[in-house]
Amino acid sequence: MNIYVGNLSRDVSEAELREAFQAFGEIQSCNIIKDKFTGESRGFGFVEMPNKEEAEKAIAGLNGKDLKGRNLTVNEARPRTDRPRSGGGYGGGRGGFGGGRRY
Protein backbone atom coordinates (compact mmCIF):
# COMPACT_ATOMS: atom_id res chain seq x y z
CA MET A 1 0.00 0.00 0.00
CA ASN A 2 1.26 3.47 -0.88
CA ILE A 3 0.81 5.92 2.00
CA TYR A 4 0.76 9.72 1.74
CA VAL A 5 2.45 11.58 4.62
CA GLY A 6 1.75 15.30 4.76
CA ASN A 7 2.55 18.27 7.02
CA LEU A 8 6.14 17.13 7.43
CA SER A 9 8.62 19.42 9.12
CA ARG A 10 11.41 20.54 6.78
CA ASP A 11 13.84 19.04 9.32
CA VAL A 12 12.55 15.45 8.98
CA SER A 13 14.87 13.10 7.09
CA GLU A 14 13.83 10.02 5.15
CA ALA A 15 15.59 7.89 7.79
CA GLU A 16 13.48 9.45 10.56
CA LEU A 17 10.28 8.97 8.56
CA ARG A 18 11.21 5.34 7.87
CA GLU A 19 11.92 4.81 11.57
CA ALA A 20 8.46 6.13 12.55
CA PHE A 21 6.76 3.70 10.14
CA GLN A 22 8.98 0.68 10.94
CA ALA A 23 7.30 0.41 14.32
CA PHE A 24 4.24 -0.85 12.41
CA GLY A 25 5.89 -3.24 9.94
CA GLU A 26 8.04 -3.71 6.86
CA ILE A 27 8.83 -0.67 4.69
CA GLN A 28 9.30 -1.21 0.97
CA SER A 29 10.24 2.39 0.14
CA CYS A 30 10.24 5.80 1.76
CA ASN A 31 10.79 9.14 0.08
CA ILE A 32 10.26 12.79 0.90
CA ILE A 33 9.38 14.98 -2.07
CA LYS A 34 11.90 17.77 -2.60
CA ASP A 35 11.77 21.02 -4.56
CA LYS A 36 13.66 20.50 -7.80
CA PHE A 37 15.33 23.92 -7.66
CA THR A 38 16.25 24.31 -3.98
CA GLY A 39 16.43 20.66 -2.93
CA GLU A 40 14.41 21.46 0.22
CA SER A 41 11.56 19.30 1.44
CA ARG A 42 8.14 20.27 0.07
CA GLY A 43 6.54 19.09 3.32
CA PHE A 44 5.17 15.74 2.16
CA GLY A 45 6.30 12.29 1.15
CA PHE A 46 5.27 8.71 0.49
CA VAL A 47 5.88 5.45 2.32
CA GLU A 48 5.20 2.12 0.64
CA MET A 49 4.37 -0.89 2.80
CA PRO A 50 3.83 -4.34 1.22
CA ASN A 51 1.48 -5.61 3.94
CA LYS A 52 -1.95 -3.88 3.76
CA GLU A 53 -2.83 -4.73 7.36
CA GLU A 54 0.43 -3.22 8.70
CA ALA A 55 -0.08 -0.16 6.49
CA GLU A 56 -3.57 0.41 7.87
CA LYS A 57 -2.21 0.15 11.43
CA ALA A 58 0.51 2.69 10.55
CA ILE A 59 -2.09 5.10 9.15
CA ALA A 60 -4.26 4.76 12.25
CA GLY A 61 -1.27 5.04 14.58
CA LEU A 62 0.53 7.98 12.95
CA ASN A 63 -2.26 10.22 11.61
CA GLY A 64 -2.31 13.35 13.78
CA LYS A 65 0.83 12.34 15.71
CA ASP A 66 3.62 14.85 16.32
CA LEU A 67 6.91 14.42 14.47
CA LYS A 68 9.45 17.20 15.07
CA GLY A 69 6.80 19.73 16.07
CA ARG A 70 4.25 19.06 13.30
CA ASN A 71 1.12 16.90 13.42
CA LEU A 72 1.32 14.42 10.55
CA THR A 73 -1.42 13.89 7.99
CA VAL A 74 -1.29 10.20 7.06
CA ASN A 75 -3.65 8.42 4.67
CA GLU A 76 -3.73 6.04 1.74
CA ALA A 77 -2.24 7.74 -1.31
CA ARG A 78 -4.65 8.33 -4.16
CA PRO A 79 -3.44 7.59 -7.68
CA ARG A 80 -2.18 10.61 -9.58
CA THR A 81 -4.69 12.06 -11.97
CA ASP A 82 -3.38 13.36 -15.27
CA ARG A 83 -4.33 17.00 -15.37
CA PRO A 84 -3.98 18.86 -18.64
CA ARG A 85 -1.15 21.34 -18.45
CA SER A 86 -2.12 24.95 -18.83
CA GLY A 87 -0.27 27.50 -20.91
CA GLY A 88 1.44 29.13 -17.95
CA GLY A 89 -0.13 32.57 -17.68
CA TYR A 90 0.85 34.16 -20.97
CA GLY A 91 -2.54 33.59 -22.51
CA GLY A 92 -4.23 35.46 -25.35
CA GLY A 93 -4.42 39.09 -26.27
CA ARG A 94 -1.86 41.30 -27.86
CA GLY A 95 0.09 41.84 -24.67
CA GLY A 96 0.23 45.62 -25.04
CA PHE A 97 2.94 45.66 -27.69
CA GLY A 98 2.51 46.49 -31.36
CA GLY A 99 -1.20 46.71 -31.81
CA GLY A 100 -1.79 49.05 -34.74
CA ARG A 101 -0.29 51.99 -36.59
CA ARG A 102 0.55 55.31 -35.10
CA TYR A 103 0.65 58.41 -37.35
PyMOL commands that set and color helices and strands:
alter all, ss='L'
color gray80, all
select helices_A, chain A and resi 14-22+52-62
alter helices_A, ss='H'
color red, helices_A
select strands_A, chain A and resi 2-6+29-34+41-48+66-67+70-71+73-76
alter strands_A, ss='S'
color yellow, strands_A
deselect
rebuild
show_as cartoon
